[in-house]
Amino acid sequence: YMLPIAAIAGAAVSAAVIFFLSWNKHLNPSVVILLGIAVSAIGSAGIQVLIIQGSLWGSTGYIWLTGSTYARNWAQVATILAFLLVLLPVAWWLARRFDLLVFDDSSAMGLGLPVRRTRLWAMVVGVLLAGGAVACVGTIGFIGLIAPHIVRTLIGHHVRRSIVLSSILGAVMLVLADTIGRTVLAPTEIPSGLLIALIGAPYFLYLMYRSNKSKSV
């Protein structure tokens, strides 16, 4: 029962550090990403220390770190449902403002959008939703990278539609990864997080390659 609290606390502390250091840059996405990579590296280093010390090796905590639906039950469903019921309506309500973030800061502010405050709300909602998901199934980060990119490729920039379709697509991808992980090397189970990373990393590199190629053209 302490895991969701710990997940939210860790997410809140990490987000607070990033928000504080990027506030003067109006929470510019590029700055936030770079700071996020730095904070993630610090967290990963701490995790590696725990693993080397032996306190996590072979334990359920280590399985959780790989991202897995193993031994999950209705308690985890109730936890993530609580997050969704509270936060998705907030995201839906703010979606029209989020749509304006596609413009540069000057254009968005010219349309009357408080850019820094809107980005802060978007990130707070995203951090809390991510913290809830991590509390339930561990770190399956690549779904959060792949699903929105696929949806945006299909429907363009429309936040309300993206919220719904990205949620559905991410859920389908997790179920498929879990099914494949349970059957391909049965009775040995491949954690969903590892399987998603094996599939997602090449796809993400392809997206970066395609993006750089389109810019050069």
PAMI-369540 format. One line per 8 residues: number of its first residue (from 1); their letters; for each residue x negated, y, z negated of N, C-alpha, C, O. Coordinates in Angstrom, 1 decimal. Each point is the difference from the previous one (the first is absolute). Layout:
<atoms>
NUM	A	X:Y:Z:X:Y:Z:X:Y:Z:X:Y:Z ~ ...
</atoms>
This chain:
<atoms>
1	YMLPIAAI	-0.8:-1.2:0.0:0.8:1.2:0.0:-0.8:1.3:0.0:0.4:1.0:0.3 ~ -1.7:-1.2:-0.7:-0.9:1.2:0.0:-0.6:0.3:1.4:-0.5:1.1:0.3 ~ 0.6:-2.0:0.6:-0.6:0.1:1.3:0.6:1.2:0.8:-0.8:0.8:0.6 ~ 2.1:-0.6:-0.5:0.5:1.2:0.7:-0.4:1.3:-0.6:-0.3:0.9:0.7 ~ 0.3:-0.9:-2.0:-0.5:1.2:-0.7:-1.4:0.3:0.3:-0.4:1.2:0.3 ~ -0.5:-2.2:-0.3:-1.4:0.2:0.3:-0.2:0.4:1.5:-0.8:0.8:0.3 ~ 1.6:-1.4:0.6:-0.1:0.3:1.4:0.4:1.5:0.2:-0.7:0.7:0.7 ~ 1.7:-0.3:-1.3:0.5:1.4:0.2:-1.0:1.0:-0.7:-0.3:1.0:0.6
9	AGAAVSAA	-0.3:-1.4:-1.7:-1.0:0.8:-0.7:-1.2:0.2:0.9:-0.5:1.1:0.1 ~ 0.0:-2.3:0.4:-1.2:0.1:0.9:0.3:0.8:1.2:-0.8:0.8:0.5 ~ 2.0:-1.0:0.1:0.3:0.8:1.2:0.1:1.5:-0.3:-0.4:0.8:0.8 ~ 1.0:-0.5:-2.0:0.2:1.4:-0.3:-1.4:0.7:-0.3:-0.2:1.1:0.4 ~ -0.7:-1.8:-1.1:-1.3:0.6:-0.2:-0.8:0.2:1.3:-0.6:1.1:0.2 ~ 0.6:-2.1:0.6:-0.7:0.1:1.3:0.6:1.2:0.8:-0.7:0.8:0.6 ~ 2.1:-0.8:-0.5:0.6:1.1:0.8:-0.3:1.4:-0.6:-0.2:0.9:0.7 ~ 0.2:-0.8:-2.0:-0.2:1.2:-0.7:-1.4:0.6:0.4:-0.2:1.2:0.2
17	VIFFLSWN	-0.8:-2.1:-0.3:-1.4:0.4:0.4:0.0:0.5:1.5:-0.6:1.0:0.2 ~ 1.2:-1.8:0.7:0.0:0.4:1.4:0.8:1.3:0.2:-0.5:0.9:0.7 ~ 1.6:-0.7:-1.4:0.8:1.2:0.2:-0.8:1.2:-0.6:0.1:1.1:0.6 ~ -0.7:-1.3:-1.7:-0.7:1.1:-0.6:-1.2:0.5:0.9:-0.2:1.2:0.1 ~ -0.5:-2.1:0.4:-1.2:0.3:0.8:0.4:0.5:1.4:-0.8:0.8:0.6 ~ 2.0:-1.1:-0.1:0.4:0.5:1.3:1.0:1.1:0.0:0.5:0.4:1.1 ~ -0.2:0.1:-2.3:1.1:1.0:-0.1:-0.4:1.3:0.7:0.9:0.6:0.7 ~ -2.1:-0.2:-0.8:-0.4:1.3:0.6:-0.1:-0.2:1.5:0.0:1.1:0.7
25	KHLNPSVV	0.0:-2.3:-0.2:0.0:-0.2:1.5:1.5:-0.3:0.5:0.2:-0.6:1.1 ~ 0.8:1.0:-2.0:1.4:-0.2:0.4:0.3:-1.4:0.2:0.9:-0.3:0.8 ~ -1.6:-0.6:-1.5:0.3:-1.5:0.1:-0.1:-0.4:1.5:0.7:-0.8:0.5 ~ -1.7:1.3:0.2:-0.3:-0.3:1.4:-0.2:-1.5:0.1:-0.8:-0.6:-0.8 ~ 1.5:-0.1:1.7:0.0:-1.5:0.1:-1.4:-0.5:0.2:-0.4:-1.0:-0.6 ~ -0.5:1.7:1.3:-1.4:-0.5:0.2:-0.7:0.0:-1.3:-0.8:-0.9:-0.3 ~ 0.9:2.0:-0.5:-0.6:0.1:-1.3:0.5:-1.1:-0.9:-0.8:-0.6:-0.7 ~ 2.1:0.4:0.7:0.6:-1.0:-0.9:-0.5:-1.4:0.3:-0.3:-0.8:-0.9
33	ILLGIAVS	0.2:0.5:2.2:-0.5:-1.3:0.4:-1.4:-0.2:-0.4:-0.3:-1.1:-0.6 ~ -0.6:2.1:0.8:-1.4:-0.2:-0.5:-0.1:-0.2:-1.5:-0.7:-0.8:-0.5 ~ 1.5:1.6:-0.2:0.0:-0.1:-1.5:0.6:-1.3:-0.4:-0.5:-0.7:-1.0 ~ 1.5:0.2:1.7:0.6:-1.3:-0.3:-1.0:-1.1:0.2:-0.1:-1.0:-0.8 ~ -0.7:1.1:1.9:-1.1:-1.0:0.2:-1.0:0.0:-1.2:-0.4:-1.1:-0.4 ~ 0.1:2.3:0.0:-1.0:0.1:-1.1:0.6:-0.6:-1.3:-0.7:-0.8:-0.7 ~ 1.9:1.1:0.4:0.6:-0.5:-1.3:0.2:-1.5:0.2:-0.2:-0.8:-1.0 ~ 0.6:0.3:2.1:0.1:-1.4:0.3:-1.3:-0.8:-0.3:0.0:-1.1:-0.5
41	AIGSAGIQ	-1.1:1.7:1.0:-1.3:-0.6:-0.2:-0.4:-0.1:-1.4:-0.5:-1.0:-0.5 ~ 0.9:2.0:-0.3:-0.3:0.0:-1.5:0.8:-1.1:-0.6:-0.5:-0.8:-0.8 ~ 1.8:0.7:1.2:0.9:-1.1:-0.6:-0.5:-1.3:0.4:0.0:-1.0:-0.8 ~ -0.4:0.8:2.0:-0.6:-1.3:0.5:-1.2:-0.4:-0.7:-0.2:-1.2:-0.4 ~ -0.7:2.2:0.1:-1.2:-0.3:-0.8:0.4:-0.5:-1.4:-0.7:-0.9:-0.5 ~ 1.6:1.5:-0.1:0.5:-0.4:-1.3:0.5:-1.4:0.0:-0.2:-0.8:-0.9 ~ 1.0:0.5:1.9:0.5:-1.4:0.2:-1.1:-1.0:0.2:0.0:-1.1:-0.6 ~ -1.0:1.4:1.4:-1.1:-0.9:0.2:-0.8:-0.3:-1.3:-0.4:-1.1:-0.3
49	VLIIQGSL	0.3:2.2:-0.6:-0.7:-0.2:-1.2:0.8:-1.0:-0.9:-0.6:-0.9:-0.6 ~ 1.9:1.0:0.6:0.9:-1.0:-0.8:-0.2:-1.4:0.6:0.0:-0.9:-0.8 ~ 0.0:0.8:2.1:-0.1:-1.3:0.6:-1.4:-0.6:-0.3:-0.1:-1.2:-0.4 ~ -1.0:2.0:0.5:-1.3:-0.5:-0.3:-0.1:-0.5:-1.5:-0.7:-1.0:-0.3 ~ 1.4:1.8:-0.6:-0.1:-0.4:-1.4:0.8:-1.3:-0.3:-0.2:-0.6:-1.1 ~ 1.0:0.2:2.1:0.7:-1.3:-0.2:1.4:0.1:-0.6:0.6:-1.0:-0.1 ~ -0.2:2.2:-0.3:1.3:0.1:-0.6:1.2:-0.2:0.9:1.1:-0.3:-0.4 ~ -1.4:0.5:1.7:1.1:-0.1:1.0:-0.2:-1.2:0.9:1.0:-0.5:0.6
57	WGSTGYIW	-2.1:-0.1:-0.5:-0.3:-1.1:0.9:0.8:-1.2:-0.3:0.0:-0.5:-1.2 ~ 0.8:0.0:2.1:0.8:-1.2:-0.2:1.3:0.3:-0.8:0.7:-1.0:-0.2 ~ -0.4:2.2:-0.1:1.2:0.3:-0.8:1.1:0.5:0.9:-0.2:0.2:1.2 ~ 1.4:-0.1:-1.8:1.1:0.6:0.8:-0.2:1.4:0.4:0.5:0.5:1.1 ~ -1.3:0.2:-1.8:-0.4:1.4:0.3:-0.7:0.1:1.3:0.2:0.8:0.8 ~ -1.1:-1.8:-0.6:-0.8:0.0:1.3:0.9:-0.3:1.1:-0.2:0.5:1.1 ~ 1.1:-1.5:-1.3:1.0:-0.3:1.1:0.8:1.2:0.4:0.3:0.3:1.1 ~ 0.1:0.5:-2.2:0.8:1.2:0.2:-0.8:1.0:0.8:0.6:0.7:0.9
65	LTGSTYAR	-1.9:-0.6:-1.1:-0.8:1.0:0.7:-0.1:-0.3:1.5:-0.1:0.9:0.8 ~ 0.2:-2.2:-0.4:0.0:-0.3:1.4:1.3:0.3:0.7:0.0:0.0:1.2 ~ 1.0:0.2:-1.9:1.3:0.3:0.6:0.8:-1.3:0.3:-0.3:-0.6:1.1 ~ 1.2:0.2:-1.9:0.6:-1.3:0.2:1.4:0.0:-0.6:0.3:0.7:-1.0 ~ 0.6:-1.5:1.7:1.4:-0.2:-0.5:0.1:-1.2:-0.8:1.1:-0.5:-0.4 ~ -2.3:-0.1:0.1:0.0:-1.3:-0.8:0.6:0.2:-1.4:-0.4:1.0:-0.7 ~ 1.3:-1.8:0.3:0.6:-0.1:-1.3:0.8:1.3:-0.3:0.3:0.3:-1.2 ~ 0.1:0.4:2.2:0.9:1.2:-0.3:1.4:-0.5:-0.2:0.4:-1.0:0.6
73	NWAQVATI	0.4:1.8:-1.4:1.3:-0.4:-0.3:1.0:1.2:0.0:-0.4:1.0:0.5 ~ 1.6:-1.2:-1.0:1.0:1.0:0.0:-0.4:1.2:-0.8:0.5:1.1:0.2 ~ -1.4:-1.3:-1.2:-0.5:1.2:-0.8:-0.7:1.0:0.9:0.2:1.2:-0.2 ~ -1.0:-1.7:1.1:-0.7:0.9:1.0:1.0:0.7:0.9:-0.2:1.1:0.4 ~ 1.2:-1.9:0.0:1.0:0.6:0.9:0.7:1.1:-0.7:0.3:1.1:0.6 ~ 0.1:-1.2:-1.9:0.6:1.0:-0.8:-0.9:1.2:-0.1:0.5:1.2:0.0 ~ -1.8:-1.4:-0.2:-0.9:1.1:-0.1:-0.1:0.9:1.2:0.2:1.2:0.0 ~ -0.4:-1.9:1.2:-0.1:0.8:1.2:1.3:0.6:0.4:0.1:1.1:0.6
81	LAFLLVLL	1.1:-1.8:-1.0:1.3:0.6:0.3:0.2:1.3:-0.7:0.6:0.9:0.5 ~ -1.1:-0.9:-1.8:0.2:1.3:-0.8:-0.8:1.1:0.7:0.6:1.1:0.1 ~ -1.8:-1.3:0.4:-0.7:1.0:0.7:0.7:0.5:1.2:0.1:1.1:0.3 ~ 0.4:-2.1:0.5:0.7:0.3:1.3:1.2:0.8:-0.3:0.3:1.0:0.7 ~ 0.5:-1.3:-1.7:1.3:0.6:-0.2:-0.2:1.5:-0.4:0.8:0.9:0.2 ~ -1.9:-0.7:-0.9:-0.3:1.4:-0.5:-0.7:0.8:1.0:0.4:1.2:0.3 ~ -1.4:-1.7:0.4:-0.9:0.8:0.9:0.5:0.1:1.4:-0.3:1.0:0.7 ~ 0.9:-2.1:-0.1:0.4:0.1:1.4:1.1:1.1:0.2:-0.2:0.7:1.0
89	PVAWWLAR	1.1:-0.5:-1.8:0.9:1.2:0.2:-0.7:1.3:-0.1:0.4:1.0:0.8 ~ -1.4:-0.9:-1.6:-0.8:1.3:-0.1:-0.7:0.2:1.4:0.0:1.1:0.5 ~ -0.7:-2.2:0.0:-0.7:0.1:1.2:1.0:0.3:1.2:-0.3:0.8:0.8 ~ 1.5:-1.4:-0.8:1.0:0.3:1.0:0.4:1.5:-0.1:0.2:0.6:1.1 ~ 0.0:-0.1:-2.3:0.4:1.4:-0.1:-1.0:1.0:0.5:0.3:1.0:0.5 ~ -1.6:-1.4:-0.8:-1.1:0.9:0.4:-0.4:-0.2:1.5:-0.9:0.7:0.5 ~ 1.4:-1.7:0.2:-0.5:-0.4:1.3:0.0:1.1:1.0:-0.9:0.1:0.8 ~ 2.0:0.8:-0.8:0.0:1.1:1.0:-1.2:0.9:-0.2:-0.5:0.5:1.0
97	RFDLLVFD	0.1:-0.2:-2.3:-1.2:0.8:-0.2:-1.2:-0.7:0.5:-0.9:0.6:0.5 ~ 0.8:-2.0:-0.8:-1.1:-0.7:0.4:-0.2:0.0:1.6:-1.1:0.0:0.4 ~ 2.2:0.1:0.3:-0.1:0.0:1.5:-0.8:1.3:0.4:-0.7:-0.1:1.1 ~ 0.8:1.2:-1.8:-0.7:1.2:0.4:-1.5:-0.1:-0.2:-0.8:0.8:0.5 ~ 0.4:-1.8:-1.3:-1.5:-0.1:-0.3:-0.8:-0.5:1.3:-1.2:0.0:0.0 ~ 2.0:-0.4:1.0:-0.7:-0.4:1.3:-0.7:1.2:0.6:-0.9:-0.1:0.8 ~ 1.5:1.3:-1.1:-0.6:1.2:0.6:-1.3:0.4:-0.8:-0.2:-0.5:-1.1 ~ -0.6:1.4:1.6:-1.1:0.5:-0.8:0.5:0.9:-1.1:1.2:0.4:0.0
105	DSSAMGLG	-2.0:-0.1:-1.0:0.4:0.7:-1.2:0.6:1.4:0.3:1.0:0.3:-0.5 ~ -1.6:0.4:1.5:0.5:1.4:0.3:1.5:-0.1:0.6:0.8:0.8:-0.4 ~ -0.6:-1.7:1.3:1.3:-0.2:0.6:1.0:-0.4:-1.0:1.1:0.5:0.0 ~ -1.5:-1.5:-0.9:1.0:-0.5:-1.0:0.3:1.1:-1.0:1.2:0.2:-0.3 ~ -2.1:0.6:-0.1:0.2:1.1:-0.9:0.9:1.1:0.7:0.8:0.7:-0.7 ~ -1.1:-0.5:2.0:0.9:0.9:0.7:1.4:-0.4:0.1:0.9:0.9:0.1 ~ -0.6:-2.2:-0.2:1.4:-0.5:0.0:0.6:0.0:-1.4:1.1:-0.4:-0.2 ~ -1.9:1.0:-0.8:0.5:0.1:-1.3:-0.3:-1.2:-0.9:0.6:-0.1:-1.1
113	LPVRRTRL	-1.5:-0.8:1.5:-0.3:-1.2:-0.8:-1.1:0.3:-1.0:-1.1:0.4:0.4 ~ 1.3:-0.6:-1.7:-1.1:0.0:-0.9:-0.9:-1.2:0.1:0.2:-1.0:-0.6 ~ -1.3:1.1:1.5:-0.7:-1.1:0.4:-0.7:-0.8:-1.1:0.2:-1.2:-0.1 ~ -0.8:1.9:-0.8:-0.8:-0.7:-1.1:1.0:-0.7:-0.9:-0.3:-1.1:-0.4 ~ 1.4:1.7:0.0:1.0:-0.6:-0.9:0.7:-1.2:0.7:0.2:-1.0:-0.6 ~ 0.1:1.1:1.9:0.6:-1.1:0.7:-1.0:-1.2:0.1:0.4:-1.1:-0.2 ~ -1.6:1.4:0.5:-1.0:-1.1:0.0:-0.2:-0.7:-1.3:-0.1:-1.2:-0.1 ~ 0.2:2.1:-1.0:-0.1:-0.6:-1.3:1.1:-0.9:-0.3:-0.2:-1.1:-0.6
121	WAMVVGVL	1.5:1.5:0.9:1.1:-0.9:-0.2:-0.1:-1.3:0.8:0.3:-1.1:-0.5 ~ -0.7:1.3:1.8:-0.2:-1.2:0.9:-1.0:-1.0:-0.7:0.3:-1.2:0.0 ~ -1.4:1.7:-0.5:-1.0:-0.8:-0.5:0.4:-0.7:-1.4:-0.3:-1.1:-0.2 ~ 1.0:1.9:-0.6:0.5:-0.5:-1.3:0.9:-1.2:0.3:-0.1:-1.0:-0.7 ~ 1.1:1.2:1.6:0.9:-1.1:0.3:-0.7:-1.2:0.5:0.2:-1.1:-0.4 ~ -1.1:1.3:1.3:-0.8:-1.1:0.6:-0.9:-0.7:-1.0:0.0:-1.2:0.0 ~ -0.6:2.0:-0.9:-0.8:-0.6:-1.1:0.8:-0.9:-0.9:-0.4:-1.1:-0.3 ~ 1.6:1.6:-0.1:0.8:-0.8:-0.9:0.6:-1.3:0.7:0.0:-1.0:-0.7
129	LAGGAVAC	0.4:1.2:1.9:0.4:-1.2:0.8:-1.1:-1.1:0.1:0.2:-1.2:-0.2 ~ -1.4:1.7:0.6:-1.1:-0.9:0.1:-0.4:-0.6:-1.3:-0.3:-1.2:-0.1 ~ 0.4:2.0:-1.0:-0.3:-0.6:-1.3:1.0:-1.1:-0.4:-0.4:-1.0:-0.6 ~ 1.6:1.2:0.9:1.0:-1.0:-0.3:-0.2:-1.3:0.8:0.1:-1.1:-0.5 ~ -0.5:1.3:1.8:-0.2:-1.2:0.8:-1.3:-0.7:-0.5:0.0:-1.3:0.0 ~ -1.0:2.0:-0.3:-1.2:-0.6:-0.5:0.2:-0.8:-1.3:-0.5:-1.0:-0.3 ~ 1.4:1.6:-0.6:0.3:-0.6:-1.3:0.7:-1.4:0.3:-0.2:-0.9:-0.9 ~ 0.9:0.8:2.0:0.7:-1.3:0.2:-0.8:-1.0:0.8:0.1:-1.2:-0.4
137	VGTIGFIG	-0.8:1.5:1.4:-0.7:-1.0:0.8:-1.5:0.3:0.2:-0.6:-0.7:0.8 ~ 0.1:1.7:-1.5:-1.4:0.2:0.2:-0.3:0.9:1.1:0.9:0.7:0.5 ~ -2.2:-0.7:0.0:-0.4:1.0:1.0:0.1:-0.6:1.4:-0.9:-0.8:0.4 ~ 1.9:1.1:0.3:0.2:-0.4:1.4:0.1:1.3:0.8:1.0:0.4:0.5 ~ -2.2:0.3:-0.5:0.0:1.3:0.5:0.2:0.2:1.5:0.6:1.0:0.4 ~ -1.0:-2.0:0.4:0.1:0.2:1.5:1.4:0.1:0.5:0.2:0.5:1.1 ~ 0.8:-1.1:-1.8:1.4:0.2:0.4:0.3:1.4:0.0:0.7:0.5:0.9 ~ -1.1:0.3:-1.9:0.3:1.4:0.0:-0.7:0.8:1.1:0.4:1.1:0.3
145	LIAPHIVR	-1.4:-1.7:0.3:-0.7:0.7:1.2:0.7:-0.5:1.3:0.1:0.9:0.9 ~ 0.2:-2.1:-0.8:0.4:-0.6:1.3:1.5:0.4:0.3:0.3:0.5:1.0 ~ 0.6:-0.8:-2.0:1.4:0.1:0.2:0.4:1.5:0.5:0.7:0.1:1.0 ~ -1.1:0.9:-1.7:0.4:1.4:0.5:-0.6:0.3:1.3:0.7:0.7:0.8 ~ -1.9:-1.2:-0.4:-0.6:0.3:1.3:0.8:-0.7:1.1:0.3:0.6:1.0 ~ 0.2:-1.8:-1.2:0.8:-0.7:0.9:1.3:0.7:0.2:0.5:0.2:1.1 ~ 0.1:0.2:-2.2:1.3:0.7:0.1:-0.1:1.3:0.7:0.8:0.3:0.8 ~ -1.9:0.4:-1.1:-0.1:1.3:0.7:-0.3:-0.1:1.5:0.5:0.8:0.8
153	TLIGHHVR	-1.2:-1.9:-0.5:-0.2:-0.3:1.5:1.4:-0.2:0.7:0.2:0.3:1.1 ~ 0.7:-1.0:-1.9:1.3:-0.4:0.6:1.0:1.2:0.1:0.7:0.1:1.0 ~ -0.7:0.7:-2.1:1.1:1.0:-0.1:-0.5:1.4:0.0:0.8:1.0:0.0 ~ -2.1:-0.8:-0.1:-0.5:1.4:-0.1:0.0:0.5:-1.4:0.2:-0.8:-1.0 ~ -0.3:2.1:0.8:0.0:0.6:-1.4:1.4:0.3:-0.4:0.6:1.1:0.4 ~ 0.0:-1.9:-1.2:1.3:0.2:-0.6:0.0:-0.7:-1.4:0.1:-1.2:-0.1 ~ -0.3:2.0:-0.9:-0.3:-0.5:-1.3:1.1:-0.9:-0.6:-0.3:-1.1:-0.5 ~ 1.5:1.5:0.6:1.1:-0.8:-0.5:0.1:-1.4:0.6:0.1:-1.0:-0.7
161	RSIVLSSI	-0.2:1.0:2.0:0.0:-1.3:0.7:-1.3:-0.8:-0.4:0.1:-1.2:-0.2 ~ -1.2:1.9:0.1:-1.2:-0.7:-0.3:0.0:-0.6:-1.4:-0.5:-1.1:-0.2 ~ 1.2:1.8:-0.8:0.0:-0.6:-1.3:0.8:-1.3:0.0:-0.5:-1.0:-0.6 ~ 1.6:0.9:1.3:0.8:-1.2:0.0:-0.7:-1.1:0.8:-0.2:-1.1:-0.5 ~ -0.3:1.5:1.7:-0.6:-1.1:0.9:-1.3:-0.4:-0.5:-0.3:-1.2:0.1 ~ -0.5:2.0:-0.7:-1.3:-0.4:-0.6:0.2:-0.9:-1.1:-0.8:-1.0:-0.2 ~ 1.8:1.3:-0.7:0.3:-0.9:-1.1:0.4:-1.4:0.5:-0.5:-1.0:-0.5 ~ 1.4:1.0:1.5:0.4:-1.3:0.5:-1.1:-0.8:0.7:-0.2:-1.2:-0.3
169	LGAVMLVL	-0.6:1.9:1.1:-1.1:-0.6:0.7:-1.1:-0.5:-1.0:-0.5:-1.1:0.2 ~ 0.2:1.9:-1.2:-0.9:-0.4:-1.0:0.4:-1.3:-0.7:-0.8:-0.8:-0.3 ~ 2.1:0.8:-0.1:0.6:-1.2:-0.7:-0.1:-1.2:0.9:-0.4:-1.1:-0.5 ~ 0.7:1.2:1.8:-0.1:-1.1:0.9:-1.4:-0.5:0.2:-0.3:-1.2:0.0 ~ -0.6:2.1:0.1:-1.4:-0.3:0.1:-0.5:-0.8:-1.2:-0.8:-0.9:0.1 ~ 1.2:1.4:-1.3:-0.4:-0.7:-1.2:0.5:-1.4:-0.1:-0.7:-0.9:-0.4 ~ 2.0:0.7:0.8:0.6:-1.3:0.0:-0.7:-0.9:0.9:-0.3:-1.2:-0.3 ~ 0.0:1.7:1.5:-0.7:-0.8:1.0:-1.4:-0.4:-0.5:-0.4:-1.2:0.2
177	ADTIGRTV	-0.3:2.2:-0.7:-1.4:-0.3:-0.5:0.1:-1.0:-1.2:-0.9:-0.9:0.0 ~ 1.9:1.0:-0.8:0.1:-1.0:-1.1:0.3:-1.4:0.5:-0.5:-1.0:-0.5 ~ 1.4:0.9:1.5:0.4:-1.3:0.6:-1.2:-0.6:0.7:-0.3:-1.2:-0.2 ~ -0.5:2.0:1.0:-1.2:-0.6:0.6:-1.0:-0.4:-1.0:-0.6:-1.0:0.1 ~ 0.4:1.9:-1.1:-1.0:-0.4:-1.0:0.3:-1.2:-0.8:-0.9:-0.7:-0.5 ~ 2.2:0.4:0.3:0.4:-1.2:-0.7:-0.1:-1.3:0.8:-0.1:-1.1:-0.5 ~ 0.2:1.2:1.8:0.1:-1.2:0.9:-1.2:-0.3:0.8:-0.2:-1.2:0.3 ~ -0.6:2.2:0.1:-1.0:-0.3:1.0:-1.1:-0.9:-0.6:-0.6:-0.8:0.7
185	LAPTEIPS	0.3:0.9:-2.0:-1.0:-0.8:-0.6:0.5:-0.8:-1.2:-0.7:-0.3:-1.0 ~ 2.0:0.1:1.0:0.7:-0.7:-1.1:-0.7:-1.3:-0.4:-0.5:-0.7:0.9 ~ 0.3:0.4:-2.2:0.7:0.7:-1.1:-0.8:1.2:-0.5:0.5:0.7:-1.0 ~ -1.6:-0.3:1.6:-0.8:1.2:-0.4:0.8:1.2:0.5:0.4:0.0:1.2 ~ -0.3:1.0:-2.0:0.8:1.2:0.3:-1.0:1.2:0.3:-0.9:0.2:-0.8 ~ 1.1:0.4:1.9:-0.8:1.2:0.3:0.8:1.2:-0.5:1.1:0.2:0.4 ~ -1.7:0.7:-1.3:0.7:1.1:-0.5:0.5:1.0:1.2:-0.7:0.2:1.0 ~ 1.9:0.3:-1.1:0.6:0.8:1.0:-0.9:1.2:0.3:-0.1:0.4:1.1
193	GLLIALIG	-0.5:0.2:-2.2:-0.8:1.2:0.2:-1.2:-0.3:0.9:-0.4:0.8:0.9 ~ -0.3:-1.9:-1.1:-1.1:-0.4:0.9:0.4:-0.2:1.4:-0.7:0.4:1.0 ~ 1.8:-1.1:-0.8:0.5:-0.3:1.4:0.4:1.3:0.7:-0.3:0.2:1.2 ~ 1.0:0.7:-1.9:0.3:1.3:0.6:-1.2:0.8:0.4:0.0:0.7:1.0 ~ -1.0:-0.8:-1.9:-1.3:0.8:0.3:-0.7:-0.6:1.2:-0.5:0.8:0.8 ~ 0.5:-2.1:-0.6:-0.6:-0.7:1.1:0.7:0.5:1.3:-0.6:0.1:1.1 ~ 1.9:0.0:-1.1:0.8:0.4:1.1:0.0:1.5:0.2:-0.2:0.6:1.1 ~ 0.3:0.1:-2.2:0.1:1.5:0.0:-1.2:0.7:0.4:0.1:1.1:0.6
201	APYFLYLM	-1.3:-1.5:-1.1:-1.2:0.7:0.2:-0.3:0.1:1.5:-0.3:1.1:0.5 ~ 0.3:-2.2:0.3:-0.2:0.2:1.5:1.0:0.9:0.6:-0.3:0.8:0.9 ~ 1.6:-0.9:-1.3:1.0:0.9:0.6:-0.2:1.4:-0.4:0.1:0.9:0.9 ~ -0.6:-0.6:-2.1:-0.2:1.4:-0.4:-1.2:0.5:0.8:0.0:1.2:0.4 ~ -1.1:-2.0:-0.2:-1.1:0.4:0.8:0.5:0.3:1.5:-0.5:0.9:0.6 ~ 1.4:-1.7:-0.1:0.5:0.2:1.3:0.8:1.4:0.1:-0.2:0.7:1.0 ~ 0.9:-0.4:-2.0:0.7:1.3:-0.1:-1.0:1.1:0.1:0.2:1.0:0.7 ~ -1.2:-1.1:-1.5:-1.0:1.1:0.0:-0.7:0.1:1.3:-0.3:1.1:0.5
209	YRSNKSKS	0.0:-2.2:0.2:-0.6:0.0:1.3:0.9:0.6:1.0:-0.4:0.9:0.8 ~ 1.7:-1.2:-0.8:1.0:0.6:0.9:0.1:1.4:-0.2:0.2:0.8:0.9 ~ -0.2:-0.4:-2.2:0.2:1.5:-0.3:-1.2:0.8:0.5:0.2:1.0:0.6 ~ -1.4:-1.5:-0.8:-1.2:0.7:0.5:-0.1:0.0:1.5:-0.4:1.0:0.6 ~ 0.9:-2.1:0.0:0.0:0.0:1.5:1.0:1.0:0.6:-0.3:0.6:1.0 ~ 1.5:-0.5:-1.7:1.0:1.0:0.5:-0.5:1.4:-0.2:0.3:0.9:0.9 ~ -1.1:-0.6:-2.0:-0.5:1.3:-0.2:-1.1:0.4:1.0:0.0:1.1:0.5 ~ -0.8:-2.1:-0.1:-1.1:0.2:1.0:0.6:0.3:1.4:-0.5:0.8:0.7
217	V	1.7:-1.4:-0.4:0.6:0.2:1.3:0.7:1.4:0.0:0.6:0.4:1.0
</atoms>
